């Protein structure tokens, strides 16, 4: 989104994520902050748009919503963005997800289907949902990149020990050798919700 000319400030609770973002955006003028969303404290009327990509459902919305409202300019917007693979429509995604559940049976990220982003009720008084969209998209992967993508999901990378991750990774690589060509697409869906400040 940087290419559209806006001035960006970016936050994340993870210092490691921020460091990776700095590497990927070394030629861009972006201010980064390591801070939980609940603790952000930018000035009133600071932003035309606030984006939340792959993170919105983690927020304590009773704390965050008033901050978003305060920080947005008049008629400012929140854009919520989400993308997930579709395990019931895509054979490789489904088999990979089944393997995640073998190692992490309580993982809550399994079984995604196409649906509208859920906006908590606390937003309704101060924001209006002006647009939502859901669509499918095929994302290209190799064995290596899909293994890395799956390993990054919270059911593996954030939940298992190093030994368990290594065992899962080896089993996943073997699975991919049997069911996937060297290059393949994984069917995902994207979802967008646009909220406008009242």
N, CA, C and O of each residue as an XYZ file, in Angstrom:
792
protein
N       0.821     -1.208      0.000
C       0.000      0.000      0.000
C       0.857      1.260      0.000
O       0.365      2.355     -0.273
N       2.124      1.100      0.304
C       3.022      2.261      0.395
C       3.081      3.042     -0.911
O       3.211      4.266     -0.900
N       2.986      2.336     -2.038
C       3.151      2.968     -3.355
C       2.117      4.049     -3.647
O       2.306      4.827     -4.582
N       1.031      4.124     -2.880
C      -0.008      5.110     -3.146
C       0.292      6.465     -2.536
O      -0.527      7.377     -2.654
N       1.442      6.633     -1.885
C       1.899      7.958     -1.503
C       1.589      8.392     -0.088
O       1.923      9.517      0.283
N       0.974      7.560      0.706
C       0.645      7.952      2.074
C       1.880      7.902      2.962
O       2.854      7.214      2.656
N       1.828      8.629      4.051
C       2.840      8.533      5.106
C       2.365      7.457      6.069
O       1.233      7.509      6.549
N       3.230      6.472      6.357
C       2.830      5.309      7.144
C       3.509      5.285      8.501
O       4.681      5.637      8.640
N       2.740      4.859      9.502
C       3.263      4.472     10.808
C       2.802      3.043     11.026
O       1.648      2.713     10.751
N       3.680      2.205     11.511
C       3.344      0.785     11.638
C       3.640      0.312     13.053
O       4.662      0.667     13.640
N       2.733     -0.492     13.591
C       2.916     -1.036     14.929
C       2.759     -2.553     14.895
O       2.054     -3.103     14.049
N       3.429     -3.212     15.832
C       3.241     -4.642     16.046
C       3.698     -4.953     17.454
O       4.602     -4.303     17.979
N       3.081     -5.934     18.059
C       3.451     -6.336     19.419
C       4.805     -7.047     19.438
O       5.458     -7.109     20.479
N       5.228     -7.585     18.284
C       6.450     -8.383     18.201
C       7.615     -7.558     17.656
O       7.563     -7.042     16.540
N       8.656     -7.449     18.462
C       9.864     -6.782     17.988
C      10.493     -7.497     16.807
O      11.045     -6.851     15.916
N      10.418     -8.832     16.786
C      10.965     -9.596     15.660
C      10.223     -9.282     14.366
O      10.839     -9.161     13.308
N       8.890     -9.149     14.450
C       8.107     -8.806     13.261
C       8.491     -7.417     12.746
O       8.610     -7.209     11.539
N       8.683     -6.479     13.660
C       9.079     -5.120     13.269
C      10.450     -5.137     12.603
O      10.652     -4.466     11.591
N      11.390     -5.892     13.155
C      12.723     -5.961     12.545
C      12.653     -6.542     11.136
O      13.339     -6.066     10.231
N      11.818     -7.579     10.948
C      11.656     -8.152      9.609
C      11.019     -7.140      8.661
O      11.418     -7.035      7.501
N      10.034     -6.400      9.152
C       9.378     -5.377      8.322
C      10.368     -4.292      7.906
O      10.326     -3.816      6.772
N      11.244     -3.905      8.804
C      12.258     -2.893      8.465
C      13.173     -3.381      7.339
O      13.533     -2.616      6.444
N      13.542     -4.656      7.394
C      14.383     -5.231      6.340
C      13.645     -5.192      5.001
O      14.212     -4.805      3.980
N      12.371     -5.600      5.019
C      11.592     -5.659      3.778
C      11.250     -4.271      3.227
O      10.930     -4.139      2.045
N      11.313     -3.248      4.063
C      10.916     -1.903      3.621
C      12.066     -0.904      3.733
O      11.841      0.284      3.964
N      13.287     -1.384      3.572
C      14.451     -0.526      3.807
C      14.495      0.708      2.907
O      15.147      1.693      3.253
N      13.823      0.675      1.772
C      13.793      1.819      0.866
C      12.530      2.669      1.027
O      12.252      3.529      0.192
N      11.773      2.435      2.085
C      10.532      3.164      2.312
C      10.636      3.994      3.591
O      11.348      3.628      4.526
N       9.929      5.096      3.616
C       9.916      5.983      4.777
C       8.728      5.621      5.667
O       7.641      6.182      5.529
N       8.954      4.674      6.582
C       7.906      4.196      7.486
C       8.433      4.270      8.915
O       9.543      3.820      9.197
N       7.635      4.838      9.810
C       7.979      4.858     11.228
C       7.410      3.607     11.888
O       6.222      3.316     11.746
N       8.253      2.865     12.612
C       7.833      1.615     13.244
C       7.831      1.743     14.764
O       8.669      2.428     15.351
N       6.861      1.062     15.389
C       6.729      1.073     16.841
C       6.414     -0.345     17.322
O       5.515     -0.998     16.793
N       7.150     -0.813     18.318
C       6.839     -2.081     18.959
C       5.927     -1.764     20.135
O       6.365     -1.239     21.159
N       4.642     -2.095     19.966
C       3.659     -1.766     20.998
C       2.397     -2.594     20.772
O       1.992     -2.781     19.625
N       1.770     -3.092     21.829
C       0.458     -3.726     21.651
C      -0.560     -2.682     21.194
O      -0.478     -1.516     21.582
N      -1.494     -3.095     20.389
C      -2.498     -2.155     19.884
C      -3.243     -1.482     21.027
O      -3.598     -0.307     20.927
N      -3.480     -2.209     22.106
C      -4.195     -1.640     23.250
C      -3.436     -0.486     23.904
O      -4.032      0.319     24.620
N      -2.119     -0.398     23.663
C      -1.299      0.636     24.295
C      -0.897      1.767     23.354
O      -0.134      2.646     23.755
N      -1.382      1.772     22.128
C      -1.013      2.857     21.217
C      -1.538      4.183     21.756
O      -2.576      4.237     22.415
N      -0.792      5.257     21.461
C      -1.171      6.558     22.023
C      -0.843      7.701     21.071
O      -0.282      8.713     21.492
N      -1.182      7.556     19.808
C      -0.968      8.639     18.865
C      -1.963      9.761     19.145
O      -2.989      9.547     19.792
N      -1.654     10.940     18.660
C      -2.471     12.125     18.931
C      -3.858     12.009     18.323
O      -4.083     11.225     17.402
N      -4.792     12.805     18.855
C      -6.134     12.895     18.285
C      -6.051     13.367     16.846
O      -5.177     14.160     16.498
N      -6.953     12.886     16.012
C      -7.070     13.321     14.615
C      -5.766     13.165     13.835
O      -5.421     14.018     13.016
N      -5.048     12.078     14.091
C      -3.745     11.853     13.453
C      -3.833     11.183     12.090
O      -2.960     11.389     11.246
N      -4.881     10.377     11.858
C      -4.876      9.484     10.702
C      -6.131      9.620      9.853
O      -7.234      9.829     10.357
N      -5.924      9.493      8.549
C      -7.048      9.374      7.614
C      -7.576      7.941      7.607
O      -8.779      7.710      7.493
N      -6.654      6.982      7.732
C      -7.009      5.565      7.665
C      -6.165      4.794      8.673
O      -4.978      5.068      8.845
N      -6.791      3.831      9.334
C      -6.092      2.853     10.169
C      -6.341      1.485      9.542
O      -7.485      1.124      9.267
N      -5.277      0.728      9.318
C      -5.428     -0.612      8.752
C      -5.101     -1.655      9.817
O      -4.246     -1.445     10.677
N      -5.794     -2.770      9.736
C      -5.521     -3.918     10.604
C      -5.507     -5.149      9.710
O      -6.549     -5.598      9.234
N      -4.319     -5.686      9.490
C      -4.167     -6.807      8.565
C      -3.762     -8.063      9.330
O      -2.706     -8.099      9.961
N      -4.601     -9.085      9.272
C      -4.357    -10.378      9.915
C      -4.265    -10.284     11.440
O      -3.660    -11.158     12.061
N      -4.836     -9.269     12.053
C      -4.652     -9.096     13.494
C      -5.901     -8.641     14.236
O      -5.920     -8.677     15.467
N      -6.925     -8.223     13.546
C      -8.070     -7.528     14.136
C      -8.727     -8.336     15.255
O      -9.120     -7.765     16.273
N      -8.851     -9.646     15.085
C      -9.568    -10.478     16.064
C      -8.785    -10.675     17.359
O      -9.345    -11.159     18.343
N      -7.496    -10.308     17.380
C      -6.704    -10.424     18.599
C      -6.917     -9.246     19.558
O      -6.585     -9.346     20.739
N      -7.466     -8.139     19.062
C      -7.561     -6.925     19.865
C      -8.594     -7.060     20.983
O      -9.576     -7.792     20.857
N      -8.352     -6.339     22.077
C      -9.391     -6.099     23.078
C     -10.170     -4.887     22.558
O      -9.765     -3.746     22.778
N     -11.269     -5.133     21.880
C     -11.967     -4.084     21.143
C     -12.572     -3.017     22.040
O     -12.710     -1.870     21.615
N     -12.934     -3.362     23.264
C     -13.483     -2.362     24.181
C     -12.437     -1.292     24.507
O     -12.789     -0.144     24.777
N     -11.159     -1.661     24.482
C     -10.069     -0.706     24.697
C      -9.665     -0.032     23.391
O      -9.438      1.178     23.359
N      -9.574     -0.809     22.314
C      -9.017     -0.324     21.050
C      -9.969      0.595     20.291
O      -9.537      1.613     19.752
N     -11.250      0.257     20.237
C     -12.195      1.035     19.429
C     -12.195      2.518     19.791
O     -12.120      3.346     18.883
N     -12.276      2.905     21.084
C     -12.255      4.340     21.399
C     -10.957      5.024     20.975
O     -10.964      6.199     20.608
N      -9.852      4.295     21.025
C      -8.580      4.869     20.580
C      -8.590      5.106     19.076
O      -8.164      6.162     18.607
N      -9.077      4.125     18.321
C      -9.196      4.310     16.879
C     -10.066      5.519     16.564
O      -9.710      6.343     15.721
N     -11.189      5.622     17.232
C     -12.116      6.738     17.002
C     -11.429      8.080     17.276
O     -11.568      9.021     16.495
N     -10.709      8.163     18.356
C     -10.024      9.398     18.747
C      -8.905      9.753     17.768
O      -8.723     10.925     17.439
N      -8.158      8.758     17.301
C      -6.994      9.017     16.448
C      -7.370      9.331     15.005
O      -6.581      9.937     14.279
N      -8.565      8.926     14.581
C      -8.979      9.166     13.199
C      -9.497     10.590     13.003
O     -10.147     11.163     13.879
N      -9.193     11.139     11.840
C      -9.749     12.437     11.460
C     -11.239     12.291     11.146
O     -11.757     11.177     11.076
N     -11.910     13.400     10.962
C     -13.328     13.388     10.599
C     -13.520     12.532      9.350
O     -12.792     12.691      8.370
N     -14.485     11.639      9.381
C     -14.786     10.702      8.301
C     -13.627      9.748      8.006
O     -13.546      9.176      6.919
N     -12.734      9.584      8.979
C     -11.641      8.631      8.828
C     -12.170      7.204      8.752
O     -13.325      6.937      9.083
N     -11.313      6.297      8.313
C     -11.747      4.924      8.066
C     -10.818      3.910      8.716
O      -9.622      4.144      8.890
N     -11.413      2.775      9.069
C     -10.661      1.580      9.466
C     -10.820      0.569      8.344
O     -11.939      0.282      7.920
N      -9.712      0.027      7.863
C      -9.737     -1.040      6.871
C      -9.219     -2.312      7.531
O      -8.066     -2.375      7.958
N     -10.071     -3.314      7.610
C      -9.699     -4.605      8.178
C      -9.465     -5.563      7.014
O     -10.324     -5.715      6.145
N      -8.306     -6.205      7.001
C      -7.902     -7.067      5.889
C      -7.569     -8.455      6.433
O      -6.965     -8.594      7.497
N      -7.973     -9.472      5.686
C      -7.729    -10.842      6.131
C      -7.565    -11.758      4.923
O      -8.205    -11.567      3.889
N      -6.696    -12.755      5.072
C      -6.527    -13.760      4.029
C      -6.242    -15.104      4.697
O      -5.504    -15.175      5.680
N      -6.835    -16.169      4.151
C      -6.602    -17.512      4.688
C      -6.730    -18.540      3.580
O      -7.465    -18.337      2.614
N      -6.006    -19.654      3.725
C      -6.165    -20.745      2.782
C      -7.496    -21.437      3.038
O      -8.083    -21.306      4.112
N      -7.963    -22.175      2.039
C      -9.267    -22.845      2.110
C      -9.054    -24.359      2.131
O      -8.909    -24.971      1.073
N      -9.034    -24.969      3.309
C      -8.672    -26.388      3.420
C      -9.695    -27.343      2.828
O      -9.335    -28.461      2.460
N     -10.956    -26.945      2.724
C     -11.976    -27.844      2.187
C     -12.040    -27.792      0.659
O     -12.548    -28.721      0.031
N     -11.536    -26.727      0.065
C     -11.539    -26.586     -1.401
C     -10.190    -26.900     -2.030
O     -10.120    -27.127     -3.238
N      -9.109    -26.919     -1.239
C      -7.766    -27.115     -1.779
C      -7.130    -28.340     -1.121
O      -6.960    -28.377      0.098
N      -6.776    -29.348     -1.937
C      -6.266    -30.624     -1.434
C      -4.961    -30.462     -0.643
O      -4.805    -31.061      0.421
N      -4.037    -29.665     -1.153
C      -2.748    -29.499     -0.477
C      -2.931    -28.761      0.842
O      -2.349    -29.141      1.858
N      -3.743    -27.702      0.827
C      -4.012    -26.962      2.060
C      -4.699    -27.860      3.081
O      -4.363    -27.822      4.265
N      -5.650    -28.662      2.636
C      -6.366    -29.549      3.548
C      -5.458    -30.589      4.185
O      -5.540    -30.839      5.388
N      -4.597    -31.192      3.382
C      -3.672    -32.206      3.918
C      -2.662    -31.572      4.874
O      -2.308    -32.163      5.894
N      -2.204    -30.375      4.538
C      -1.255    -29.671      5.403
C      -1.908    -29.300      6.728
O      -1.298    -29.437      7.789
N      -3.144    -28.834      6.663
C      -3.870    -28.460      7.879
C      -4.114    -29.685      8.764
O      -4.010    -29.603      9.988
N      -4.435    -30.806      8.146
C      -4.638    -32.046      8.908
C      -3.376    -32.421      9.672
O      -3.452    -32.904     10.802
N      -2.212    -32.198      9.058
C      -0.945    -32.494      9.723
C      -0.694    -31.519     10.877
O      -0.165    -31.919     11.914
N      -1.064    -30.258     10.714
C      -0.949    -29.304     11.830
C      -1.777    -29.801     13.014
O      -1.313    -29.782     14.154
N      -3.003    -30.246     12.738
C      -3.894    -30.705     13.806
C      -3.374    -31.968     14.488
O      -3.656    -32.198     15.664
N      -2.618    -32.784     13.761
C      -2.005    -33.975     14.372
C      -1.056    -33.563     15.493
O      -1.031    -34.190     16.552
N      -0.274    -32.505     15.259
C       0.703    -32.046     16.235
C       0.118    -31.043     17.228
O       0.604    -30.921     18.352
N      -0.912    -30.335     16.816
C      -1.485    -29.265     17.628
C      -3.015    -29.357     17.567
O      -3.660    -28.522     16.932
N      -3.601    -30.376     18.229
C      -5.033    -30.637     18.070
C      -5.950    -29.537     18.582
O      -7.119    -29.495     18.201
N      -5.459    -28.655     19.426
C      -6.287    -27.560     19.940
C      -6.133    -26.262     19.155
O      -6.663    -25.225     19.557
N      -5.413    -26.314     18.040
C      -5.213    -25.145     17.192
C      -6.558    -24.620     16.719
O      -7.361    -25.367     16.160
N      -6.803    -23.335     16.942
C      -8.111    -22.749     16.620
C      -8.185    -22.173     15.207
O      -9.225    -21.640     14.820
N      -7.112    -22.269     14.435
C      -7.111    -21.661     13.110
C      -7.558    -22.579     11.987
O      -7.506    -22.195     10.818
N      -7.993    -23.776     12.320
C      -8.350    -24.752     11.286
C      -9.771    -24.533     10.778
O     -10.600    -23.911     11.441
N     -10.028    -25.066      9.576
C     -11.389    -25.136      9.057
C     -11.952    -23.853      8.483
O     -13.162    -23.636      8.528
N     -11.091    -22.993      7.940
C     -11.573    -21.725      7.386
C     -12.499    -21.948      6.183
O     -12.280    -22.838      5.361
N     -13.521    -21.125      6.110
C     -14.414    -21.045      4.956
C     -14.592    -19.568      4.619
O     -14.304    -18.697      5.441
N     -15.059    -19.296      3.428
C     -15.252    -17.905      3.016
C     -16.373    -17.289      3.844
O     -17.487    -17.812      3.885
N     -16.072    -16.183      4.497
C     -17.089    -15.468      5.267
C     -16.706    -14.004      5.446
O     -15.540    -13.627      5.327
N     -17.690    -13.212      5.728
C     -17.497    -11.790      5.990
C     -16.751    -11.615      7.308
O     -16.937    -12.401      8.238
N     -15.914    -10.595      7.390
C     -15.205    -10.293      8.631
C     -16.216     -9.863      9.691
O     -17.066     -9.009      9.442
N     -16.113    -10.457     10.862
C     -17.010    -10.133     11.969
C     -16.510     -8.873     12.668
O     -15.372     -8.812     13.132
N     -17.381     -7.869     12.733
C     -17.051     -6.618     13.414
C     -17.779     -6.607     14.762
O     -19.006     -6.702     14.786
N     -17.062     -6.495     15.877
C     -17.717     -6.509     17.187
C     -18.737     -5.378     17.344
O     -18.599     -4.309     16.750
N     -19.753     -5.639     18.152
C     -20.845     -4.688     18.348
C     -20.392     -3.342     18.875
O     -21.032     -2.327     18.598
N     -19.295     -3.308     19.635
C     -18.867     -2.040     20.234
C     -18.508     -0.978     19.190
O     -18.431      0.203     19.528
N     -18.286     -1.373     17.928
C     -17.962     -0.404     16.876
C     -19.210      0.292     16.332
O     -19.097      1.364     15.738
N     -20.379     -0.281     16.516
C     -21.574      0.173     15.805
C     -21.979      1.603     16.119
O     -22.489      2.296     15.239
N     -21.771      2.065     17.337
C     -22.177      3.427     17.694
C     -21.306      4.486     17.033
O     -21.796      5.552     16.662
N     -20.011      4.195     16.885
C     -19.061      5.193     16.386
C     -18.606      4.986     14.946
O     -17.995      5.874     14.351
N     -18.904      3.811     14.383
C     -18.463      3.502     13.027
C     -19.597      2.862     12.235
O     -20.468      2.188     12.787
N     -19.559      3.093     10.929
C     -20.525      2.475     10.019
C     -19.770      1.559      9.065
O     -18.762      1.961      8.484
N     -20.250      0.339      8.903
C     -19.681     -0.564      7.906
C     -20.159     -0.105      6.537
O     -21.337     -0.250      6.211
N     -19.248      0.452      5.726
C     -19.645      1.010      4.433
C     -19.326      0.084      3.261
O     -19.833      0.281      2.157
N     -18.488     -0.925      3.500
C     -18.158     -1.842      2.412
C     -17.557     -3.115      3.004
O     -16.796     -3.071      3.971
N     -17.909     -4.229      2.410
C     -17.198     -5.468      2.692
C     -17.140     -6.263      1.399
O     -17.995     -6.134      0.523
N     -16.121     -7.076      1.308
C     -15.922     -7.877      0.098
C     -15.176     -9.138      0.475
O     -14.271     -9.106      1.308
N     -15.553    -10.252     -0.139
C     -14.886    -11.528      0.047
C     -14.618    -12.107     -1.338
O     -15.489    -12.057     -2.207
N     -13.448    -12.645     -1.551
C     -13.083    -13.128     -2.882
C     -12.055    -14.243     -2.758
O     -11.372    -14.354     -1.739
N     -11.946    -15.067     -3.791
C     -10.930    -16.116     -3.806
C      -9.737    -15.668     -4.644
O      -9.864    -14.849     -5.554
N      -8.595    -16.218     -4.318
C      -7.366    -15.911     -5.036
C      -6.429    -17.110     -4.917
O      -6.355    -17.748     -3.867
N      -5.718    -17.409     -5.994
C      -4.733    -18.496     -5.971
C      -3.352    -17.883     -5.749
O      -2.935    -16.976     -6.469
N      -2.650    -18.399     -4.733
C      -1.329    -17.893     -4.356
C      -0.285    -18.941     -4.722
O      -0.410    -20.098     -4.319
N       0.755    -18.554     -5.489
C       1.778    -19.532     -5.890
C       2.747    -19.855     -4.753
O       3.144    -18.979     -3.985
N       3.114    -21.128     -4.666
C       4.067    -21.605     -3.663
C       4.983    -22.644     -4.294
O       4.694    -23.197     -5.355
N       6.090    -22.892     -3.612
C       6.950    -24.051     -3.847
C       6.867    -24.914     -2.590
O       6.264    -24.509     -1.596
N       7.463    -26.088     -2.631
C       7.508    -26.915     -1.419
C       8.102    -26.117     -0.254
O       7.574    -26.128      0.859
N       9.200    -25.433     -0.533
C       9.906    -24.692      0.515
C       9.059    -23.553      1.073
O       8.959    -23.391      2.289
N       8.452    -22.767      0.193
C       7.699    -21.603      0.679
C       6.398    -22.011      1.371
O       5.986    -21.358      2.329
N       5.738    -23.084      0.901
C       4.510    -23.527      1.565
C       4.835    -24.159      2.924
O       4.094    -23.973      3.889
N       5.931    -24.897      2.996
C       6.351    -25.433      4.281
C       6.625    -24.293      5.263
O       6.233    -24.365      6.428
N       7.286    -23.259      4.797
C       7.555    -22.102      5.657
C       6.282    -21.384      6.068
O       6.146    -20.950      7.212
N       5.346    -21.260      5.126
C       4.077    -20.597      5.445
C       3.304    -21.374      6.504
O       2.775    -20.788      7.449
N       3.243    -22.681      6.346
C       2.526    -23.500      7.323
C       3.245    -23.496      8.676
O       2.600    -23.479      9.724
N       4.563    -23.511      8.650
C       5.333    -23.505      9.898
C       5.102    -22.205     10.673
O       5.190    -22.184     11.901
N       4.809    -21.127      9.951
C       4.584    -19.833     10.599
C       3.216    -19.722     11.263
O       2.992    -18.803     12.051
N       2.298    -20.635     10.964
C       0.976    -20.538     11.580
C       1.092    -20.792     13.081
O       2.004    -21.488     13.528
N       0.177    -20.233     13.848
C       0.286    -20.316     15.303
C       0.122    -21.746     15.829
O       0.498    -22.030     16.966
N      -0.432    -22.645     15.016
C      -0.548    -24.030     15.435
C       0.784    -24.764     15.439
O       0.908    -25.821     16.057
N       1.782    -24.210     14.754
C       3.116    -24.824     14.711
C       4.131    -23.906     15.383
O       4.560    -24.171     16.506
N       4.513    -22.838     14.708
C       5.611    -21.991     15.178
C       5.408    -21.377     16.546
O       6.367    -21.214     17.300
N       4.168    -21.034     16.881
C       3.904    -20.385     18.170
C       3.463    -21.359     19.249
O       3.253    -20.954     20.392
N       3.317    -22.643     18.909
C       2.726    -23.595     19.859
C       3.621    -24.767     20.231
O       3.487    -25.322     21.322
N       4.520    -25.148     19.353
C       5.271    -26.382     19.559
C       6.691    -26.129     20.032
O       7.217    -25.026     19.881
N       7.313    -27.160     20.608
C       8.725    -27.083     20.976
C       9.576    -27.162     19.705
O       9.079    -27.518     18.637
N      10.844    -26.832     19.832
C      11.750    -26.916     18.679
C      11.781    -28.334     18.113
O      11.788    -28.522     16.896
N      11.800    -29.323     18.996
C      11.823    -30.717     18.548
C      10.546    -31.058     17.787
O      10.603    -31.677     16.724
N       9.404    -30.660     18.321
C       8.124    -30.930     17.652
C       8.038    -30.220     16.309
O       7.538    -30.783     15.334
N       8.523    -28.988     16.258
C       8.518    -28.249     14.990
C       9.359    -28.983     13.953
O       8.957    -29.110     12.796
N      10.523    -29.464     14.368
C      11.404    -30.202     13.450
C      10.732    -31.476     12.945
O      10.819    -31.806     11.763
N      10.061    -32.190     13.855
C       9.357    -33.416     13.455
C       8.223    -33.091     12.489
O       8.058    -33.765     11.472
N       7.437    -32.054     12.809
C       6.341    -31.658     11.928
C       6.886    -31.260     10.560
O       6.353    -31.662      9.526
N       7.946    -30.470     10.569
C       8.508    -29.970      9.315
C       8.960    -31.105      8.404
O       8.706    -31.068      7.199
N       9.617    -32.101      8.956
C      10.068    -33.237      8.155
C       8.876    -34.000      7.594
O       8.873    -34.386      6.425
N       7.868    -34.217      8.424
C       6.691    -34.943      7.959
C       5.946    -34.145      6.878
O       5.425    -34.719      5.923
N       5.904    -32.834      7.041
C       5.235    -32.001      6.043
C       5.988    -32.021      4.718
O       5.368    -32.098      3.657
N       7.297    -31.952      4.764
C       8.093    -32.010      3.530
C       7.864    -33.338      2.797
O       7.737    -33.360      1.573
N       7.813    -34.432      3.541
C       7.541    -35.744      2.940
C       6.152    -35.767      2.317
O       5.974    -36.273      1.209
N       5.168    -35.219      3.028
C       3.802    -35.136      2.501
C       3.773    -34.379      1.182
O       3.145    -34.829      0.223
N       4.445    -33.233      1.123
C       4.437    -32.421     -0.095
C       5.084    -33.155     -1.265
O       4.644    -33.009     -2.405
N       6.130    -33.946     -0.993
C       6.776    -34.712     -2.062
C       5.799    -35.700     -2.697
O       5.925    -36.024     -3.878
N       4.835    -36.177     -1.928
C       3.874    -37.159     -2.435
C       2.629    -36.547     -3.076
O       2.025    -37.170     -3.950
N       2.233    -35.343     -2.662
C       0.946    -34.818     -3.151
C       1.051    -33.550     -3.994
O       0.061    -33.126     -4.590
N       2.242    -32.934     -4.054
C       2.330    -31.630     -4.726
C       3.474    -31.592     -5.729
O       4.548    -32.127     -5.453
N       3.267    -30.970     -6.889
C       4.392    -30.719     -7.801
C       5.344    -29.713     -7.157
O       5.048    -29.176     -6.090
N       6.461    -29.461     -7.788
C       7.441    -28.533     -7.217
C       6.892    -27.116     -7.078
O       7.246    -26.405     -6.137
N       6.036    -26.703     -8.001
C       5.384    -25.393     -7.933
C       3.891    -25.606     -8.043
O       3.434    -26.408     -8.857
N       3.128    -24.896     -7.233
C       1.682    -25.103     -7.184
C       1.018    -23.856     -6.610
O       1.680    -22.997     -6.025
N      -0.280    -23.772     -6.782
C      -1.073    -22.690     -6.209
C      -1.897    -23.238     -5.055
O      -2.319    -24.394     -5.071
N      -2.118    -22.396     -4.057
C      -3.008    -22.723     -2.946
C      -4.188    -21.755     -2.997
O      -4.003    -20.539     -3.041
N      -5.393    -22.304     -2.990
C      -6.592    -21.478     -3.020
C      -6.804    -20.809     -1.660
O      -6.897    -21.478     -0.631
N      -6.877    -19.483     -1.678
C      -7.125    -18.667     -0.494
C      -8.400    -17.863     -0.705
O      -8.917    -17.764     -1.818
N      -8.886    -17.302      0.370
C      -9.872    -16.231      0.218
C      -9.366    -14.995      0.934
O      -8.675    -15.071      1.950
N      -9.733    -13.855      0.370
C      -9.430    -12.572      1.002
C     -10.738    -11.950      1.446
O     -11.788    -12.186      0.848
N     -10.666    -11.158      2.493
C     -11.833    -10.443      2.975
C     -11.414     -9.042      3.399
O     -10.338     -8.838      3.963
N     -12.291     -8.081      3.115
C     -12.060     -6.676      3.437
C     -13.303     -6.145      4.139
O     -14.425     -6.444      3.730
N     -13.108     -5.365      5.183
C     -14.204     -4.620      5.804
C     -13.753     -3.173      5.945
O     -12.674     -2.895      6.467
N     -14.591     -2.257      5.476
C     -14.295     -0.822      5.542
C     -15.290     -0.156      6.499
O     -16.499     -0.168      6.268
N     -14.760      0.417      7.567
C     -15.568      1.105      8.565
C     -15.301      2.599      8.481
O     -14.148      3.020      8.398
N     -16.352      3.399      8.502
C     -16.200      4.859      8.426
C     -16.627      5.490      9.750
O     -17.659      5.142     10.323
N     -15.805      6.425     10.216
C     -16.105      7.134     11.457
C     -17.376      7.954     11.305
O     -17.531      8.689     10.330
N     -18.283      7.831     12.264
C     -19.527      8.589     12.222
C     -19.279     10.023     12.671
O     -20.209     10.828     12.705
